[in-house]
């Protein structure tokens, strides 16, 4: 990228700073931001000052620590509004979560991760706590595997180098699991991740094809705590219900 004359390095570094914040973070110091981004602390200090002046960060004192600023809310709301599938699916997702006592999420791919566009939870006291904007890995989650499995073969093949780069020495084993997930999906139209991403989370997922021209494919998952849902319950009750929900959202989906 550095040899690309069209690539603005300063802008990229500023975006790296914003991307360094994770769900659940409090305020972060320049030192912590430098550690997470790998940027020099002097660069981080200049970027945090600039981003604060523009409203993308908020400083809790002179020179930090910093929280994400309100200017990002406007960007996030605008981005979410661009996905019509989210608005169409949300009411049905909430009804599904309440009826089946699970959490349900809609996500699309960003790099080697899946990013949640919408999440609905049941009223159960204990539920999966991921929210809109959360990122989860593609290779080890039901929602990521469903996204992958539902893609045409050439698109799956195009993703492999990216996943191989992310997972390094672990990739051959994960690739085998993804291929098995794709084979299972072809046979039963859903994927599973039982305790692989989080030891106490059971999840099944389905692929959602692009609903409108120009919009990306997505995926849905339903998840619940392992103490409440064993593998049989997920396969016999939740997976068929999730397939039915997909049919409601995308009537012509096979």
C-alpha positions in Angstrom: 0.0 0.0 0.0 2.8 2.4 0.8 4.0 2.3 -2.9 0.5 3.2 -4.1 0.5 7.0 -4.9 -3.3 7.1 -4.4 -3.0 5.6 -0.8 -3.2 8.3 1.9 -1.1 6.9 4.8 -2.1 9.5 7.3 -5.8 8.7 6.8 -5.1 5.0 7.0 -3.4 5.5 10.3 -6.2 7.5 11.7 -8.7 4.8 10.8 -6.4 2.2 12.4 -6.7 4.2 15.6 -10.5 4.1 15.5 -10.5 0.4 14.7 -8.3 -0.3 17.7 -11.3 0.3 20.0 -13.1 -2.9 20.9 -16.6 -3.6 22.3 -16.5 -3.2 26.1 -13.4 -0.9 26.1 -13.3 2.0 28.4 -11.1 5.0 27.6 -7.8 4.1 26.1 -4.5 6.0 26.6 -2.1 7.0 23.8 0.2 4.3 25.1 -2.4 1.6 24.8 -3.4 2.8 21.3 0.2 2.7 20.3 0.5 -0.8 21.5 -2.6 -2.0 19.7 -1.8 -0.3 16.4 1.9 -0.6 16.3 2.3 3.1 15.6 4.9 5.3 17.2 3.5 7.1 20.3 4.3 10.5 18.8 2.2 9.6 15.8 -0.6 8.3 18.0 -0.5 11.6 20.0 -1.0 13.7 16.9 -3.7 11.5 15.5 -5.6 11.4 18.8 -5.5 15.2 19.0 -6.7 15.5 15.4 -9.5 13.0 15.8 -10.6 14.7 19.0 -10.8 18.0 17.3 -13.0 16.5 14.6 -15.3 14.7 17.2 -14.3 11.2 16.3 -12.6 10.8 19.7 -13.5 12.3 23.1 -10.8 13.1 25.6 -11.3 12.6 29.3 -8.5 14.9 30.2 -5.7 16.9 28.7 -3.9 14.4 26.5 -6.4 11.5 27.1 -7.4 8.9 27.8 -9.8 8.7 24.8 -13.2 7.2 24.0 -14.9 7.0 20.6 -16.7 10.2 19.8 -20.3 11.0 18.9 -19.3 11.8 15.3 -18.9 8.1 14.7 -22.6 7.5 15.7 -23.7 9.5 12.7 -21.4 7.5 10.4 -22.6 4.2 11.9 -26.2 5.1 11.6 -25.8 6.1 8.0 -23.9 2.9 7.2 -26.6 0.7 8.9 -29.4 2.5 7.0 -27.8 1.4 3.8 -28.7 -2.2 4.3 -32.3 -2.8 3.6 -32.1 -6.4 4.7 -31.5 -5.3 8.3 -34.7 -3.2 8.4 -36.7 -6.1 6.8 -35.3 -8.8 9.0 -35.3 -7.0 12.4 -39.0 -7.4 13.4 -38.9 -11.1 12.5 -35.7 -11.6 14.3 -37.0 -10.2 17.5 -40.1 -12.4 17.3 -37.9 -15.4 16.7 -35.6 -14.6 19.7 -38.5 -14.2 22.1 -40.3 -17.3 20.8 -37.2 -19.6 20.9 -35.5 -18.1 23.9 -32.2 -17.5 22.0 -30.1 -14.7 20.6 -30.2 -14.1 16.9 -27.9 -12.0 14.7 -27.6 -10.8 11.1 -24.0 -10.3 9.9 -22.0 -9.6 6.8 -18.3 -10.2 6.1 -15.5 -7.7 6.6 -12.2 -9.2 5.7 -11.8 -12.4 7.7 -14.5 -11.4 10.2 -18.2 -11.2 10.3 -19.7 -7.9 11.6 -23.1 -7.9 13.3 -25.6 -5.6 11.7 -28.5 -6.5 14.0 -28.8 -8.6 17.1 -32.0 -9.5 19.0 -32.0 -11.3 22.4 -34.6 -13.1 24.3 -35.7 -12.1 27.8 -33.7 -15.0 29.3 -31.6 -13.9 32.2 -28.5 -15.4 30.6 -28.0 -14.9 26.8 -25.2 -14.4 24.3 -24.2 -10.8 24.7 -22.8 -9.8 21.3 -24.3 -6.6 19.9 -24.6 -4.6 16.7 -21.1 -3.8 15.5 -19.5 -6.8 17.2 -16.9 -8.8 15.2 -16.5 -12.5 15.2 -14.1 -14.7 13.2 -15.5 -16.3 10.0 -13.8 -19.7 10.3 -14.9 -20.8 13.8 -18.4 -19.4 14.1 -21.7 -20.8 12.8 -22.6 -17.4 11.2 -19.2 -17.2 9.4 -19.3 -20.8 8.2 -22.9 -20.3 6.9 -21.7 -17.2 5.0 -18.8 -19.2 3.5 -20.8 -22.3 2.8 -23.4 -20.4 0.9 -21.0 -18.7 -1.5 -20.4 -19.9 -5.0 -17.2 -22.0 -5.2 -15.2 -19.3 -7.0 -15.9 -16.8 -4.2 -14.9 -19.4 -1.5 -11.7 -20.0 -3.4 -11.0 -16.2 -3.5 -11.4 -16.0 0.3 -8.8 -18.7 1.0 -5.6 -16.6 0.7 -7.1 -14.0 3.1 -8.0 -16.7 5.7 -4.7 -18.5 5.3 -2.9 -15.2 6.0 -4.9 -14.6 9.1 -4.6 -18.1 10.6 -1.1 -19.0 9.6 -0.1 -22.5 10.8 -3.7 -23.1 12.0 -5.2 -22.6 8.6 -4.9 -26.2 7.2 -6.9 -27.6 10.1 -9.5 -24.7 9.9 -9.7 -25.1 6.2 -10.7 -28.8 6.7 -13.4 -27.7 9.1 -14.7 -25.1 6.7 -14.9 -27.6 3.9 -16.8 -30.0 6.2 -19.1 -27.2 7.1 -19.7 -26.5 3.4 -20.5 -30.2 2.9 -22.8 -30.3 5.8 -24.5 -27.1 4.6 -25.1 -28.7 1.2 -26.8 -31.6 3.0 -28.9 -29.8 5.6 -28.8 -26.1 4.7 -27.3 -24.9 8.1 -24.0 -24.8 9.8 -23.0 -25.5 13.4 -20.5 -24.2 16.0 -20.9 -26.0 19.3 -18.4 -24.6 21.8 -15.7 -23.8 19.2 -15.8 -20.0 19.3 -16.9 -19.7 22.9 -16.9 -22.8 25.1 -20.3 -22.1 26.5 -22.1 -21.0 23.3 -24.0 -23.3 21.0 -25.0 -21.8 17.6 -26.4 -22.7 14.2 -26.2 -20.5 11.1 -27.8 -20.0 7.7 -26.7 -18.1 4.6 -28.7 -15.2 3.2 -28.1 -14.4 -0.5 -28.0 -10.8 -1.7 -31.6 -9.4 -1.4 -31.1 -6.5 -3.8 -28.6 -5.7 -6.6 -25.4 -4.2 -5.2 -26.0 -5.5 -1.7 -23.7 -8.2 -0.2 -24.7 -11.7 0.9 -25.2 -12.0 4.7 -25.8 -14.7 7.2 -28.0 -15.4 10.2 -27.3 -17.3 13.4 -29.2 -18.4 16.4 -27.2 -19.0 19.6 -27.8 -19.9 23.2 -25.9 -20.9 26.3 -24.6 -24.5 26.5 -26.4 -25.2 29.8 -29.7 -24.5 28.2 -29.2 -25.9 24.7 -27.4 -29.2 23.8 -26.5 -30.3 20.3 -29.7 -32.2 19.9 -31.9 -29.2 20.9 -30.0 -27.0 18.4 -30.3 -29.5 15.6 -33.9 -30.7 16.2 -35.6 -27.4 17.3 -33.5 -24.3 16.6 -32.1 -25.1 13.2 -35.5 -25.9 11.6 -36.9 -22.7 13.1 -34.0 -20.7 11.7 -34.5 -22.2 8.3 -38.2 -21.2 8.5 -37.2 -17.7 9.4 -34.8 -17.5 6.5 -37.7 -18.5 4.2 -39.8 -15.6 5.6 -37.0 -13.1 5.0 -36.0 -14.4 1.6 -39.1 -16.3 0.2 -37.3 -17.8 -2.8 -34.2 -18.9 -0.8 -33.4 -22.6 -1.1 
